[in-house]
Amino acid sequence: MYYIVDSPKPFAEAAADLQAAVIRHGFGVLHVHDLGATLRSKGIAFAEQCQVFEVCNPVQAASVLATDMRLNMALPCRISVYTEKGRTRIGLIRPVPMLATLSTDVDLAEIAAEVETKVIRMVDEAK
């Protein structure tokens, strides 16, 4: 269900490299949630770093929504760059198994497979 890789890079470098890989693959970064900073700003002692990138390919997103508008709740794709016990990691919830729990539509499964292939490439390039 998850695709997670370790990176030898520092957190900030891996995050920057992920952003560049997303753009190279024809996706856009809609927003980056800095969960670590948000938690710390609320007074929570959170030592790890964690940025969640919301990424989207508009053509594929439009195809998903045209088939089943309810799937707007599963969009956009999220890729996280985070630290865990001193290691930098990059990961995502794989679109194919996630979508399979929400729909049995064959066309949507094909779109999910295309998206999954691309987001895994992005992660692998950024690591």
NORMO-V596817 format. One record per residue. BURIAL is b if it has 16 or more other ideal C-beta (glycine too) atoms within 10 Angstrom, else e. D_LAST is the distance of its C-alpha to the last C-alpha in whole Angstrom. Layout:
BEGIN
BURIAL/D_LAST
BURIAL/D_LAST
END
This chain:
BEGIN
e/19
e/16
b/12
e/10
e/7
e/7
b/5
e/7
b/7
e/10
b/10
e/12
e/9
b/6
b/9
e/11
b/8
b/8
b/12
e/12
b/10
b/13
e/15
e/15
e/15
e/19
b/18
e/19
b/18
e/21
e/20
b/18
e/19
e/19
b/20
b/20
e/22
e/24
e/25
e/26
e/28
e/30
e/31
e/29
e/27
e/24
e/22
e/18
b/16
b/15
b/15
e/15
b/15
e/18
b/17
b/20
b/21
e/25
e/26
b/25
b/25
e/29
e/29
b/28
e/31
e/34
e/34
e/33
e/34
e/33
b/29
e/29
e/28
b/25
e/24
b/21
b/18
b/16
b/12
b/12
b/10
b/12
b/13
e/15
e/17
e/15
e/12
b/9
b/8
b/7
b/10
b/13
b/17
b/17
b/20
b/22
e/23
e/23
b/25
e/27
e/29
e/30
b/31
e/32
e/33
e/32
e/31
b/28
e/27
e/26
b/25
b/22
e/21
e/20
b/18
b/17
e/16
b/14
b/12
b/11
e/10
b/9
b/6
e/5
e/6
b/4
b/0
END
